[in-house]
Amino acid sequence: MAVHVTVWDDREKAAGSGARTASTVPVTTVAAAPALFVHNIFTWGSDSTYGFAAQRPLADSRQLLLMDRQGYGDSPDIARSDVDVDAEDVVEVLGNEALAVGPGGAHLVGHGNGAVAALIAAARRPDLVRSLALIQPSAFTAAAHHPVVAGLLDRVRDGAPGIPEDVTPEQYLRASTEGLGMDMPEPTPRRLRAVATSMRERPIWEADIPLEAIRGAALPVLVICGTWEDAPAAYREHVGLPLTAVAESLTGSLGGQLLRVPGYYPHTQEPALVNAALREFWD
C-alpha cells in the first residue's frame, strides 16, 4: 500500500475484562465491520492532539484502521499532498485483503480535509463503504451556494496570499494556533513534518466533490460539527462559520444526520459524545 495504517483491535481484551459484561456486549461484536479513519491537516491517524487517539475506546467492539495520509505520520513523503490522491489511497485501504475489511467494506470516518477524501472515495467505490461519518468536513465547494462559504471562496480565489517561501513549518504552526488564540502543540519533528506537508497541500477549495454519486449510493451519513461558542473569535469567524455552514449544507444535500458538539474540535474535545454517536450510528 502507498500509506501506513495503524490497526487497533481490542475486542479480545474487552471480552476478557470485567469492564463490559456478557449482557452488555452485542453478540455481533466479533463480526462487526471495521472503521477506517482519515485525518485532517497538521496531524496523523493516531495523534492525540488533532488525530483520533481519543477514539481508541471504539476498538473494543470492532477493528479500527487509522490511515496516515501521504506526507503524514508513518506514510512516505509526497511532493504535494492532494485530496484526490488521498481518496485513491482510501479506496486501496478499503480493498486491501490483508486488512480483512471483508465483504461490504468498512465504515468511513473523515475529519476536515480527510472528510473530503472520504467523500470522494465513497463516490468512487460506494460498494466498499458502509457509512460515512464526516467531522467538520472542509467540503467548501459542495456548499458554495451558502453566503458564508461563497464569501470565503471569493476571498481565496481572488488572490488570497500564499505562504511565503521563507516561512518555516514552526512559524506556520505558531501563526495557525497562537496567532488565532489557541495553544500551540509541541513542535516535534513529527508534528513539523505534518505541518510542512499541510503547507504544500493542494488547496481544498479546488476539490471536486461528486455529491450526486454519493446521493445515488444512498449511504448512511452522519455529520458532526462543533458549536464554536467558546472558540477564539478570529478562529470562529474565519473557520468556524464556514465549517458550520458546510456541515449544515452537506447534512441536507446528503440526507444525513447532524450532531452538534460543544467546542470546536469535536472528536478531541468531546470524545465521549462523539464516540457514543459513532457507536449508535454504526449499529
N, C-alpha and C positions, 0 to 999 in steps of 0.2 A: 504493500500500500504506500501511497505518497505521503501519508500522515501518520503520526503516532496516536494511539488510542489507549487511554488508561481504562482498565476494566475493574469495576467494583462489583463484587458479588458476596454479600454477607448472609445469604439465605441459610446456609448450614449453621453458621454461628448463631443466627436468630432462633433457629429451630432448637438449638441445644441450650439456649439460655432461658432463664425464667422471666425475661422481660415481656414476652408475649406468650400466653398460654395457648394450648391447642384450640381452645374455643374462640380465640381472637385472631388466629392465623387462618386466612382463607385456604380452603383445600386446593385451590387452583394456583397457589403461590409458586410452586416448583415450575409450573408450565407458563408462568406469566411472561408476556412478551417483554423484551428488553427495551430500554430507553436510551436514545442517543442524544447527547448534549453538545451544542455548538456555541462557542463563547463569542464575546464582543472584543473590542479593541483593548490594548494595554494589558492583556491577561492571557490565560491558558486554561485548559479544561478544569484541572484540579486546584486552581488557585483559590486561596481563602479570602483574598481581598475583593476581587472582581469576578472570579470564576464560580465554579459550582461545588466547592468544598462543603458548603452547608447543606447540600442535597444528599450527602453520603447516607443519612438515615434511610433513604428510599431504597438502598441496596439490600435491605432486609427482606424485601419481597420480590425483587427482580434484579436482573443484571443491568448495571449502568455502564454505558460506554461514553467516555469523555474525550472527544476529539480535540487535538491541538491543531488549529488551522496552520497552514504552511507559514513559516516565519515566526511561529509562537511555540512556547513550551519546548517539547522534545521533538517537534517536527522539523524537517530541514528548512534551510533558508529559501527565500524566494525573492527574485529581483523586485517584484511589485505585487503585493497582495491584491487579490481580485475576488469579488464575491462569486463570480461565475466559476472560477477555479475551485473555490471552496464548495460550491454546490456539487461539482463533479466529484470532489473528494467525499462529500456526504453520501452520494449515491454509491461510490465504491465501498465505503464502510458498510452501508446497509446491505450490500450484496456480497460481502465477504464471508465465505463459508467458515473460515477459521474462527470467526467471532460468534458463530452459532446463532445468528439473528433468527433464522428459521422462516418457514412459510408465513406470508402475511406481513413480514417486515417488523419494524420497530416503531415505538412512539418517538416522535422527534420534538426536541426542545431547543429553542434558539433564543439568544439574548442579543439585542442590538443589531449589529451588522451580521452576527451569526444567525439571527432570526430571518434576515433577508436570504441568506444562503439556504436556510431550511425551507423557506417558501419556494425558492427556485428549484431546489432538489425535489420537493414534493410535486411540483408541476411536471418535472421531467419523468419521475418514476413514482407515481402515486401508488402503484402496486406494492412498493416497498415500505410504505408509510401507513401506520395505523391511526395516528392522530398527530395534530400539530399544536404545540404549546408555544406561544410567542411572548417573550418577556420584553416589554418596551421595544418592539421592533422598529428599526430605523428605516422602515419602508416608506420613505417620504414620497417617492414617485407614485406610489399606489394611493396616495391621499392628496395629490396635487390640487384637487378641486377645493380643498379646505383653505379658507383665507389665511390662517396662521401658517400652514405649510406652504402655501403659494408664496407668501412673503419671504419665507426662508429660502425657498428655491430661487426666487428672483434675486435675492442678495448674493447667493453663492454662484449663481450662473452669470451674473453681471459683473464679475471681476472681483470677487472676494479674494484678498491677497493670499497667496500660497505660503508655505512655510519657507522662510529664508534658508539658504543652504548652510549658513554658519550657525544655525540653531542646533544645539546638541539634544539628544534624547532626554537628558536630565533636565535641561532648561524647558523643553516642551512639556514634560511631565509636570514640572512645577507650575508652569503657566496654566496648564489644563486642570489643575487641582487647587493649589493655593491661590492661583490667580482668579478663581471663581468662588473662593471662600470655603474650600474643603481641605481636609488633611491630605498631605502628600504621602503615599506609601514609600517605604524604604527603597531607594534607587539601587537595588541589587542588579548584578549583570543580567540575570534572567528577566527582571522587570524592564530594564532599559532596552534589551533586545526586542521585547514585545512592543515597547513604545516606538522604537526605530522602525519596526515593521508597520505599525499603525501610521506613522508619518508618511510612509510610501504607499499606503493603501489607495487603490483606485477610489475616487470619491463615491460615496454611497448614493448620491443623488443621480449618478449615471446608471444605476441598476434598472434593468427592465424586469418587472415583476409580473408574470403571467397570471393575473388573478382569475381570468376566465377558465384556465385549465385547472386551477385549484378548486374553483367552484364546481366544475364539472366532475371532479373526483369525489365530491361530497364527503370530504374528510371531516371528522370532528375537530373543531378549532377552539382553543382556549387562549384568550389574550389577557395578559397580566400587565398592569401599569401601576405606578405609584400615584399617590395623591398630591405629592410635591409641596404641601403647605409648609413644611419645615425645611425645605431646600434653600440654600443661599439664593438671594434674589436674582443675581445675574444668571446663575445656572438654571433657575426655574424659568426665567423669561426666554433665554436663548435656546435652551434644550428641552426643558420640561413641557412647556406649552405645545411645541410642535410634536413631541413624542406622545403626549396625551391625545392630541388630535388624530395622529396616525392610529393609535390604539383603538379609538372610538370608530374611526372610519373602517379599519380592517374588520372589526367585530361585525359591523353592519354589512359590509360587502361580502364577507365570507360566511355569514350566518352563524357566527360563533358566540361564545360566552365571554363576558368581560368581567374580570376581577380587579377591583381597585384595592391596593395595599398601601397602608401608611408609609410615608417616606418617599425616597426617590431611587432606591436600588433594591427592588422587592426581594429578590432571592437571597441577598446577603443581609439586609437589614431586618427582614421579617421572614426568615426561613421556615419557621413553624407554620405560618399561614400559607406560604407558597407550597411547601411540601404536602400539607394536608389537601390543598386544592388539586395538586398533581395526582395524589393517590386516588381521590374521588373521580377525577377526570379519566384516569386510566382504567378504573374499574367499571 
